[in-house]
Amino acid sequence: MAYKTLFSVVTDTALADPVLDQAAAMAKAWDAHLEVLCMGLDRTQVGFYYAGGNAMILQETITRAQEEAREVEAYVSKKLAKTDIRWSVDSGVAQLADMGRHIAQRARFTDLAILPKPYGDKRGAELEPIVEAAMFDGGIPVLIMPENKSMPPVINRIVLGWNEGDEALAAARAALPLLMQASSVRIVVIDPPTHGPSRSDPGGQLSQFLARHGVFCEIDVLSKTLPRVSDVLIRHATDADADLIVMGAYGHSRFREAILGGATREMLEHATLPVLLAH
């Protein structure tokens, strides 16, 4: 079991290096093909476009997006040409509202998307919808790379967040190629329910499932001693010197998490380690 087609989307050369370096390292380790989509975006909000905007102004925004796409494509091609992996680069232009369709069309025939952290300084509004388009419309897991942290091609230690939800189970299945390589996988259960079929053995069924795939697991049951679940998970992963956090994404609706916050959004905002998400 292995990832054989990796996928990434680049819209900003300033954020490209950590993602491309990780993707290239994983492609080499897995003998995989790396596909990169370089996008130039027309960030015009059509519904709020100022009065009097004519075809010439609209064409100017498209022309600028085309120039951005060519610039990004040239940067990515030059960088990947120095590697010894199999890779391909495609470019395109889209409006911000229509971007997801183009990403999903390419992502659905790949195994794993590797993308930059969507929140933080000097990050465009397009990064969050890119993550969501790959996961929801493309139907693939997403590996989020923070700006100053790389992940070894062969991972030793993984922390797997578990809450018995469908999303967490999807993430565990999606991460199986990585889990099977790891020397240590810690299943982290935070404040398990006091009622239910697994109350006496939280994480036990998941541990058994993974063990049959040759994954060595330990179960850590933690109390929510910090205000956010994501903080507890990040702290535990740091204490365990983990290389990767695996967790389910968006247990609530994306709109609710965007407005009120949620474990997924908080993790994407504060994570200092690579995070693999699936829904």
Phi and psi in degrees as GROMACS dihedral restraints (atoms count N, CA, C in turn):
[ dihedral_restraints ]
;  ai    aj    ak    al  type     phi  dphi    fc
    3     4     5     6     1  -157.8    20    10
    4     5     6     7     1   158.6    20    10
    6     7     8     9     1   -83.4    20    10
    7     8     9    10     1   123.8    20    10
    9    10    11    12     1  -111.0    20    10
   10    11    12    13     1   -15.8    20    10
   12    13    14    15     1  -133.7    20    10
   13    14    15    16     1   115.4    20    10
   15    16    17    18     1  -102.8    20    10
   16    17    18    19     1   152.4    20    10
   18    19    20    21     1  -138.0    20    10
   19    20    21    22     1   142.6    20    10
   21    22    23    24     1  -147.2    20    10
   22    23    24    25     1   157.3    20    10
   24    25    26    27     1  -124.9    20    10
   25    26    27    28     1   128.6    20    10
   27    28    29    30     1  -120.6    20    10
   28    29    30    31     1   124.3    20    10
   30    31    32    33     1  -119.8    20    10
   31    32    33    34     1   -10.1    20    10
   33    34    35    36     1  -145.2    20    10
   34    35    36    37     1   118.7    20    10
   36    37    38    39     1   -64.0    20    10
   37    38    39    40     1   -25.1    20    10
   39    40    41    42     1   -67.5    20    10
   40    41    42    43     1   -22.2    20    10
   42    43    44    45     1  -105.9    20    10
   43    44    45    46     1     4.0    20    10
   45    46    47    48     1   -79.6    20    10
   46    47    48    49     1   -36.3    20    10
   48    49    50    51     1   -59.1    20    10
   49    50    51    52     1   -51.7    20    10
   51    52    53    54     1   -59.0    20    10
   52    53    54    55     1   -38.2    20    10
   54    55    56    57     1   -69.5    20    10
   55    56    57    58     1   -47.4    20    10
   57    58    59    60     1   -67.7    20    10
   58    59    60    61     1   -37.2    20    10
   60    61    62    63     1   -62.6    20    10
   61    62    63    64     1   -44.2    20    10
   63    64    65    66     1   -67.1    20    10
   64    65    66    67     1   -44.2    20    10
   66    67    68    69     1   -62.7    20    10
   67    68    69    70     1   -41.6    20    10
   69    70    71    72     1   -65.9    20    10
   70    71    72    73     1   -40.9    20    10
   72    73    74    75     1   -63.8    20    10
   73    74    75    76     1   -41.6    20    10
   75    76    77    78     1   -70.3    20    10
   76    77    78    79     1   -37.6    20    10
   78    79    80    81     1   -61.8    20    10
   79    80    81    82     1   -39.4    20    10
   81    82    83    84     1   -68.9    20    10
   82    83    84    85     1   -43.1    20    10
   84    85    86    87     1   -66.3    20    10
   85    86    87    88     1   -35.9    20    10
   87    88    89    90     1   -97.0    20    10
   88    89    90    91     1     0.5    20    10
   90    91    92    93     1    53.4    20    10
   91    92    93    94     1    49.3    20    10
   93    94    95    96     1  -109.3    20    10
   94    95    96    97     1   166.3    20    10
   96    97    98    99     1   -99.4    20    10
   97    98    99   100     1   135.5    20    10
   99   100   101   102     1  -106.3    20    10
  100   101   102   103     1   123.2    20    10
  102   103   104   105     1  -109.4    20    10
  103   104   105   106     1   129.7    20    10
  105   106   107   108     1  -123.5    20    10
  106   107   108   109     1   127.6    20    10
  108   109   110   111     1  -102.4    20    10
  109   110   111   112     1   119.0    20    10
  111   112   113   114     1  -101.1    20    10
  112   113   114   115     1   118.3    20    10
  114   115   116   117     1  -117.6    20    10
  115   116   117   118     1   135.2    20    10
  117   118   119   120     1  -102.6    20    10
  118   119   120   121     1   131.7    20    10
  120   121   122   123     1  -114.0    20    10
  121   122   123   124     1   132.0    20    10
  123   124   125   126     1   -87.4    20    10
  124   125   126   127     1   105.1    20    10
  126   127   128   129     1   -87.2    20    10
  127   128   129   130     1    12.4    20    10
  129   130   131   132     1   -64.2    20    10
  130   131   132   133     1   129.1    20    10
  132   133   134   135     1   -89.1    20    10
  133   134   135   136     1   101.4    20    10
  135   136   137   138     1   -58.5    20    10
  136   137   138   139     1   -41.8    20    10
  138   139   140   141     1   -65.6    20    10
  139   140   141   142     1   -17.0    20    10
  141   142   143   144     1  -117.7    20    10
  142   143   144   145     1    19.8    20    10
  144   145   146   147     1   -67.4    20    10
  145   146   147   148     1   139.1    20    10
  147   148   149   150     1   -67.9    20    10
  148   149   150   151     1   150.6    20    10
  150   151   152   153     1   -62.0    20    10
  151   152   153   154     1   140.9    20    10
  153   154   155   156     1    91.7    20    10
  154   155   156   157     1    -1.7    20    10
  156   157   158   159     1   -63.8    20    10
  157   158   159   160     1   125.3    20    10
  159   160   161   162     1  -115.0    20    10
  160   161   162   163     1  -176.0    20    10
  162   163   164   165     1   -62.4    20    10
  163   164   165   166     1   -32.6    20    10
  165   166   167   168     1   -66.3    20    10
  166   167   168   169     1   -39.5    20    10
  168   169   170   171     1   -69.3    20    10
  169   170   171   172     1   -41.3    20    10
  171   172   173   174     1   -61.9    20    10
  172   173   174   175     1   -40.3    20    10
  174   175   176   177     1   -65.4    20    10
  175   176   177   178     1   -33.3    20    10
  177   178   179   180     1   -63.5    20    10
  178   179   180   181     1   -41.6    20    10
  180   181   182   183     1   -67.1    20    10
  181   182   183   184     1   -37.1    20    10
  183   184   185   186     1   -67.5    20    10
  184   185   186   187     1   -42.1    20    10
  186   187   188   189     1   -61.4    20    10
  187   188   189   190     1   -41.1    20    10
  189   190   191   192     1   -64.0    20    10
  190   191   192   193     1   -40.4    20    10
  192   193   194   195     1   -65.9    20    10
  193   194   195   196     1   -37.4    20    10
  195   196   197   198     1   -64.6    20    10
  196   197   198   199     1   -39.4    20    10
  198   199   200   201     1   -64.6    20    10
  199   200   201   202     1   -40.6    20    10
  201   202   203   204     1   -62.0    20    10
  202   203   204   205     1   -42.9    20    10
  204   205   206   207     1   -62.0    20    10
  205   206   207   208     1   -42.8    20    10
  207   208   209   210     1   -65.6    20    10
  208   209   210   211     1   -39.2    20    10
  210   211   212   213     1   -64.3    20    10
  211   212   213   214     1   -44.7    20    10
  213   214   215   216     1   -66.1    20    10
  214   215   216   217     1   -42.6    20    10
  216   217   218   219     1   -61.7    20    10
  217   218   219   220     1   -41.9    20    10
  219   220   221   222     1   -63.6    20    10
  220   221   222   223     1   -41.4    20    10
  222   223   224   225     1   -63.9    20    10
  223   224   225   226     1   -47.6    20    10
  225   226   227   228     1   -65.5    20    10
  226   227   228   229     1   -43.3    20    10
  228   229   230   231     1   -62.8    20    10
  229   230   231   232     1   -41.9    20    10
  231   232   233   234     1   -62.9    20    10
  232   233   234   235     1   -41.0    20    10
  234   235   236   237     1   -68.9    20    10
  235   236   237   238     1   -45.7    20    10
  237   238   239   240     1   -72.5    20    10
  238   239   240   241     1   -24.2    20    10
  240   241   242   243     1   -63.6    20    10
  241   242   243   244     1   -20.8    20    10
  243   244   245   246     1   -84.2    20    10
  244   245   246   247     1    -6.6    20    10
  246   247   248   249     1   -95.4    20    10
  247   248   249   250     1   171.9    20    10
  249   250   251   252     1  -115.0    20    10
  250   251   252   253     1    36.1    20    10
  252   253   254   255     1  -107.2    20    10
  253   254   255   256     1   169.7    20    10
  255   256   257   258     1   -87.6    20    10
  256   257   258   259     1   128.2    20    10
  258   259   260   261     1  -149.2    20    10
  259   260   261   262     1   160.6    20    10
  261   262   263   264     1  -146.8    20    10
  262   263   264   265     1   148.6    20    10
  264   265   266   267     1  -128.0    20    10
  265   266   267   268     1   133.7    20    10
  267   268   269   270     1  -127.8    20    10
  268   269   270   271     1   154.9    20    10
  270   271   272   273     1  -132.4    20    10
  271   272   273   274     1   158.8    20    10
  273   274   275   276     1  -165.7    20    10
  274   275   276   277     1   169.8    20    10
  276   277   278   279     1  -127.9    20    10
  277   278   279   280     1   137.8    20    10
  279   280   281   282     1  -152.1    20    10
  280   281   282   283     1   156.8    20    10
  282   283   284   285     1   -77.0    20    10
  283   284   285   286     1   154.6    20    10
  285   286   287   288     1   -55.1    20    10
  286   287   288   289     1   -41.2    20    10
  288   289   290   291     1   -71.9    20    10
  289   290   291   292     1   -19.9    20    10
  291   292   293   294     1  -106.7    20    10
  292   293   294   295     1     5.1    20    10
  294   295   296   297     1   -64.6    20    10
  295   296   297   298     1   -38.4    20    10
  297   298   299   300     1   -58.6    20    10
  298   299   300   301     1   -36.0    20    10
  300   301   302   303     1   -62.7    20    10
  301   302   303   304     1   -41.2    20    10
  303   304   305   306     1   -69.5    20    10
  304   305   306   307     1   -38.4    20    10
  306   307   308   309     1   -69.0    20    10
  307   308   309   310     1   -45.4    20    10
  309   310   311   312     1   -62.4    20    10
  310   311   312   313     1   -37.4    20    10
  312   313   314   315     1   -58.9    20    10
  313   314   315   316     1   -35.5    20    10
  315   316   317   318     1   -90.4    20    10
  316   317   318   319     1   -35.7    20    10
  318   319   320   321     1   -68.1    20    10
  319   320   321   322     1   -33.3    20    10
  321   322   323   324     1   -65.2    20    10
  322   323   324   325     1   -16.1    20    10
  324   325   326   327     1  -105.9    20    10
  325   326   327   328     1    25.0    20    10
  327   328   329   330     1  -126.5    20    10
  328   329   330   331     1   172.7    20    10
  330   331   332   333     1  -100.8    20    10
  331   332   333   334     1   -30.8    20    10
  333   334   335   336     1  -156.6    20    10
  334   335   336   337     1   132.9    20    10
  336   337   338   339     1   -99.2    20    10
  337   338   339   340     1   137.8    20    10
  339   340   341   342     1  -118.1    20    10
  340   341   342   343     1   116.6    20    10
  342   343   344   345     1  -135.8    20    10
  343   344   345   346     1   158.0    20    10
  345   346   347   348     1   -75.6    20    10
  346   347   348   349     1   160.4    20    10
  348   349   350   351     1   -60.2    20    10
  349   350   351   352     1   127.3    20    10
  351   352   353   354     1   -80.2    20    10
  352   353   354   355     1   -13.9    20    10
  354   355   356   357     1  -117.4    20    10
  355   356   357   358     1   147.7    20    10
  357   358   359   360     1   138.5    20    10
  358   359   360   361     1  -177.3    20    10
  360   361   362   363     1   -66.4    20    10
  361   362   363   364     1   141.9    20    10
  363   364   365   366     1    56.9    20    10
  364   365   366   367     1    39.6    20    10
  366   367   368   369     1  -117.2    20    10
  367   368   369   370     1   131.3    20    10
  369   370   371   372     1   -73.9    20    10
  370   371   372   373     1   162.3    20    10
  372   373   374   375     1   -68.0    20    10
  373   374   375   376     1   -13.7    20    10
  375   376   377   378     1   -79.6    20    10
  376   377   378   379     1   -15.6    20    10
  378   379   380   381     1   -68.8    20    10
  379   380   381   382     1   -39.5    20    10
  381   382   383   384     1   -64.9    20    10
  382   383   384   385     1   -48.2    20    10
  384   385   386   387     1   -62.4    20    10
  385   386   387   388     1   -26.9    20    10
  387   388   389   390     1   -64.9    20    10
  388   389   390   391     1   -45.8    20    10
  390   391   392   393     1   -59.2    20    10
  391   392   393   394     1   -46.4    20    10
  393   394   395   396     1   -68.0    20    10
  394   395   396   397     1   -37.1    20    10
  396   397   398   399     1   -64.5    20    10
  397   398   399   400     1   -41.1    20    10
  399   400   401   402     1   -64.9    20    10
  400   401   402   403     1   -43.3    20    10
  402   403   404   405     1   -74.7    20    10
  403   404   405   406     1   -49.4    20    10
  405   406   407   408     1   -85.9    20    10
  406   407   408   409     1   -48.8    20    10
  408   409   410   411     1   -86.2    20    10
  409   410   411   412     1   -34.7    20    10
  411   412   413   414     1   -84.5    20    10
  412   413   414   415     1   -23.2    20    10
  414   415   416   417     1    70.8    20    10
  415   416   417   418     1    30.2    20    10
  417   418   419   420     1  -123.5    20    10
  418   419   420   421     1   156.3    20    10
  420   421   422   423     1   -69.6    20    10
  421   422   423   424     1   156.9    20    10
  423   424   425   426     1  -126.9    20    10
  424   425   426   427     1   130.3    20    10
  426   427   428   429     1  -101.3    20    10
  427   428   429   430     1   116.5    20    10
  429   430   431   432     1   -96.4    20    10
  430   431   432   433     1   125.6    20    10
  432   433   434   435     1  -105.7    20    10
  433   434   435   436     1   119.4    20    10
  435   436   437   438     1   -68.8    20    10
  436   437   438   439     1   164.2    20    10
  438   439   440   441     1   -68.6    20    10
  439   440   441   442     1   -32.2    20    10
  441   442   443   444     1  -121.0    20    10
  442   443   444   445     1    27.6    20    10
  444   445   446   447     1  -139.4    20    10
  445   446   447   448     1   123.2    20    10
  447   448   449   450     1  -102.7    20    10
  448   449   450   451     1   169.3    20    10
  450   451   452   453     1  -126.0    20    10
  451   452   453   454     1   131.8    20    10
  453   454   455   456     1   -64.4    20    10
  454   455   456   457     1   145.6    20    10
  456   457   458   459     1   -56.6    20    10
  457   458   459   460     1   -38.5    20    10
  459   460   461   462     1  -106.8    20    10
  460   461   462   463     1   114.3    20    10
  462   463   464   465     1   -88.0    20    10
  463   464   465   466     1   138.7    20    10
  465   466   467   468     1   -95.2    20    10
  466   467   468   469     1   -44.8    20    10
  468   469   470   471     1  -129.0    20    10
  469   470   471   472     1   128.5    20    10
  471   472   473   474     1  -129.2    20    10
  472   473   474   475     1   137.5    20    10
  474   475   476   477     1  -106.4    20    10
  475   476   477   478     1   125.4    20    10
  477   478   479   480     1  -114.7    20    10
  478   479   480   481     1   112.1    20    10
  480   481   482   483     1   -74.7    20    10
  481   482   483   484     1   131.0    20    10
  483   484   485   486     1  -133.7    20    10
  484   485   486   487     1   126.8    20    10
  486   487   488   489     1  -134.1    20    10
  487   488   489   490     1    17.1    20    10
  489   490   491   492     1    70.4    20    10
  490   491   492   493     1     6.9    20    10
  492   493   494   495     1   -83.0    20    10
  493   494   495   496     1   162.0    20    10
  495   496   497   498     1   -61.3    20    10
  496   497   498   499     1   -37.4    20    10
  498   499   500   501     1   -65.8    20    10
  499   500   501   502     1   -41.3    20    10
  501   502   503   504     1   -65.3    20    10
  502   503   504   505     1   -38.9    20    10
  504   505   506   507     1   -67.4    20    10
  505   506   507   508     1   -39.1    20    10
  507   508   509   510     1   -61.4    20    10
  508   509   510   511     1   -39.2    20    10
  510   511   512   513     1   -65.9    20    10
  511   512   513   514     1   -41.4    20    10
  513   514   515   516     1   -62.3    20    10
  514   515   516   517     1   -42.7    20    10
  516   517   518   519     1   -65.3    20    10
  517   518   519   520     1   -42.6    20    10
  519   520   521   522     1   -65.1    20    10
  520   521   522   523     1   -30.8    20    10
  522   523   524   525     1   -89.8    20    10
  523   524   525   526     1     3.4    20    10
  525   526   527   528     1   -51.6    20    10
  526   527   528   529     1   -43.3    20    10
  528   529   530   531     1   -57.7    20    10
  529   530   531   532     1   -36.5    20    10
  531   532   533   534     1   -77.0    20    10
  532   533   534   535     1   -40.7    20    10
  534   535   536   537     1   -62.6    20    10
  535   536   537   538     1   -37.7    20    10
  537   538   539   540     1   -68.8    20    10
  538   539   540   541     1   -23.1    20    10
  540   541   542   543     1   -87.5    20    10
  541   542   543   544     1   -22.1    20    10
  543   544   545   546     1   -71.8    20    10
  544   545   546   547     1   147.0    20    10
  546   547   548   549     1   -82.5    20    10
  547   548   549   550     1   -20.9    20    10
  549   550   551   552     1  -148.0    20    10
  550   551   552   553     1   127.8    20    10
  552   553   554   555     1  -125.1    20    10
  553   554   555   556     1   121.2    20    10
  555   556   557   558     1  -106.3    20    10
  556   557   558   559     1   114.5    20    10
  558   559   560   561     1   -83.7    20    10
  559   560   561   562     1   116.4    20    10
  561   562   563   564     1  -104.5    20    10
  562   563   564   565     1   120.1    20    10
  564   565   566   567     1  -114.3    20    10
  565   566   567   568     1   121.1    20    10
  567   568   569   570     1  -107.5    20    10
  568   569   570   571     1   121.6    20    10
  570   571   572   573     1    47.5    20    10
  571   572   573   574     1    66.1    20    10
  573   574   575   576     1   -63.2    20    10
  574   575   576   577     1   154.6    20    10
  576   577   578   579     1   -65.3    20    10
  577   578   579   580     1   145.9    20    10
  579   580   581   582     1   -84.9    20    10
  580   581   582   583     1    -9.2    20    10
  582   583   584   585     1  -127.6    20    10
  583   584   585   586     1   154.5    20    10
  585   586   587   588     1   122.8    20    10
  586   587   588   589     1   168.1    20    10
  588   589   590   591     1   -65.8    20    10
  589   590   591   592     1   -24.6    20    10
  591   592   593   594     1  -107.7    20    10
  592   593   594   595     1    17.9    20    10
  594   595   596   597     1   -63.8    20    10
  595   596   597   598     1   -31.2    20    10
  597   598   599   600     1   -87.6    20    10
  598   599   600   601     1   -10.6    20    10
  600   601   602   603     1  -145.7    20    10
  601   602   603   604     1    65.4    20    10
  603   604   605   606     1   -62.0    20    10
  604   605   606   607     1   128.4    20    10
  606   607   608   609     1    81.5    20    10
  607   608   609   610     1    -1.4    20    10
  609   610   611   612     1   -65.2    20    10
  610   611   612   613     1   -45.0    20    10
  612   613   614   615     1   -66.1    20    10
  613   614   615   616     1   -39.0    20    10
  615   616   617   618     1   -64.5    20    10
  616   617   618   619     1   -42.5    20    10
  618   619   620   621     1   -59.4    20    10
  619   620   621   622     1   -43.0    20    10
  621   622   623   624     1   -63.7    20    10
  622   623   624   625     1   -43.7    20    10
  624   625   626   627     1   -59.2    20    10
  625   626   627   628     1   -46.4    20    10
  627   628   629   630     1   -69.8    20    10
  628   629   630   631     1   -36.5    20    10
  630   631   632   633     1   -61.9    20    10
  631   632   633   634     1   -33.6    20    10
  633   634   635   636     1   -70.2    20    10
  634   635   636   637     1   -14.6    20    10
  636   637   638   639     1   -95.3    20    10
  637   638   639   640     1     7.0    20    10
  639   640   641   642     1    84.7    20    10
  640   641   642   643     1    18.4    20    10
  642   643   644   645     1   -92.1    20    10
  643   644   645   646     1   126.8    20    10
  645   646   647   648     1   -84.7    20    10
  646   647   648   649     1   116.9    20    10
  648   649   650   651     1  -119.7    20    10
  649   650   651   652     1   149.1    20    10
  651   652   653   654     1  -130.2    20    10
  652   653   654   655     1   148.8    20    10
  654   655   656   657     1  -110.5    20    10
  655   656   657   658     1   125.3    20    10
  657   658   659   660     1  -113.8    20    10
  658   659   660   661     1   117.2    20    10
  660   661   662   663     1  -100.4    20    10
  661   662   663   664     1   118.8    20    10
  663   664   665   666     1  -119.7    20    10
  664   665   666   667     1   153.5    20    10
  666   667   668   669     1   -90.9    20    10
  667   668   669   670     1   151.5    20    10
  669   670   671   672     1   -80.9    20    10
  670   671   672   673     1    83.0    20    10
  672   673   674   675     1   -89.4    20    10
  673   674   675   676     1    -3.9    20    10
  675   676   677   678     1  -120.5    20    10
  676   677   678   679     1   160.5    20    10
  678   679   680   681     1   -60.2    20    10
  679   680   681   682     1   -33.0    20    10
  681   682   683   684     1  -115.7    20    10
  682   683   684   685     1   142.8    20    10
  684   685   686   687     1   -60.3    20    10
  685   686   687   688     1   -39.2    20    10
  687   688   689   690     1   -61.6    20    10
  688   689   690   691     1   -36.3    20    10
  690   691   692   693     1   -64.4    20    10
  691   692   693   694     1   -41.9    20    10
  693   694   695   696     1   -62.8    20    10
  694   695   696   697     1   -43.1    20    10
  696   697   698   699     1   -67.0    20    10
  697   698   699   700     1   -42.9    20    10
  699   700   701   702     1   -65.1    20    10
  700   701   702   703     1   -43.7    20    10
  702   703   704   705     1   -62.7    20    10
  703   704   705   706     1   -42.3    20    10
  705   706   707   708     1   -66.1    20    10
  706   707   708   709     1   -39.6    20    10
  708   709   710   711     1   -64.7    20    10
  709   710   711   712     1   -38.1    20    10
  711   712   713   714     1   -66.4    20    10
  712   713   714   715     1   -44.3    20    10
  714   715   716   717     1   -62.8    20    10
  715   716   717   718     1   -34.3    20    10
  717   718   719   720     1   -83.6    20    10
  718   719   720   721     1     0.4    20    10
  720   721   722   723     1    55.2    20    10
  721   722   723   724     1    43.8    20    10
  723   724   725   726     1   -73.7    20    10
  724   725   726   727     1   152.4    20    10
  726   727   728   729     1   -92.6    20    10
  727   728   729   730     1   -20.0    20    10
  729   730   731   732     1  -157.3    20    10
  730   731   732   733     1   144.2    20    10
  732   733   734   735     1  -110.4    20    10
  733   734   735   736     1   133.0    20    10
  735   736   737   738     1  -116.7    20    10
  736   737   738   739     1   131.5    20    10
  738   739   740   741     1  -157.6    20    10
  739   740   741   742     1   157.1    20    10
  741   742   743   744     1   -75.1    20    10
  742   743   744   745     1   153.7    20    10
  744   745   746   747     1  -117.2    20    10
  745   746   747   748     1   138.1    20    10
  747   748   749   750     1    58.8    20    10
  748   749   750   751     1    69.2    20    10
  750   751   752   753     1   -68.2    20    10
  751   752   753   754     1   -29.6    20    10
  753   754   755   756     1  -100.6    20    10
  754   755   756   757     1   179.4    20    10
  756   757   758   759     1   -64.8    20    10
  757   758   759   760     1   151.2    20    10
  759   760   761   762     1   -62.2    20    10
  760   761   762   763     1   -35.4    20    10
  762   763   764   765     1   -63.6    20    10
  763   764   765   766     1   -44.1    20    10
  765   766   767   768     1   -63.8    20    10
  766   767   768   769     1   -42.0    20    10
  768   769   770   771     1   -67.8    20    10
  769   770   771   772     1   -34.5    20    10
  771   772   773   774     1   -68.1    20    10
  772   773   774   775     1   -37.7    20    10
  774   775   776   777     1   -84.3    20    10
  775   776   777   778     1   -47.5    20    10
  777   778   779   780     1   -98.5    20    10
  778   779   780   781     1   -14.2    20    10
  780   781   782   783     1    89.9    20    10
  781   782   783   784     1   161.6    20    10
  783   784   785   786     1  -171.7    20    10
  784   785   786   787     1   173.4    20    10
  786   787   788   789     1   -60.5    20    10
  787   788   789   790     1   -37.4    20    10
  789   790   791   792     1   -66.5    20    10
  790   791   792   793     1   -51.1    20    10
  792   793   794   795     1   -61.9    20    10
  793   794   795   796     1   -42.5    20    10
  795   796   797   798     1   -63.7    20    10
  796   797   798   799     1   -39.7    20    10
  798   799   800   801     1   -64.0    20    10
  799   800   801   802     1   -43.1    20    10
  801   802   803   804     1   -67.5    20    10
  802   803   804   805     1   -27.2    20    10
  804   805   806   807     1   -79.2    20    10
  805   806   807   808     1   -36.5    20    10
  807   808   809   810     1  -113.6    20    10
  808   809   810   811     1    -8.7    20    10
  810   811   812   813     1   -63.4    20    10
  811   812   813   814     1   135.8    20    10
  813   814   815   816     1  -107.8    20    10
  814   815   816   817     1    -1.6    20    10
  816   817   818   819     1  -115.1    20    10
  817   818   819   820     1   159.1    20    10
  819   820   821   822     1   -59.8    20    10
  820   821   822   823     1   142.7    20    10
  822   823   824   825     1  -128.7    20    10
  823   824   825   826     1   129.0    20    10
  825   826   827   828     1  -101.6    20    10
  826   827   828   829     1   123.5    20    10
  828   829   830   831     1  -117.7    20    10
  829   830   831   832     1   144.9    20    10
  831   832   833   834     1  -148.4    20    10
  832   833   834   835     1   158.4    20    10
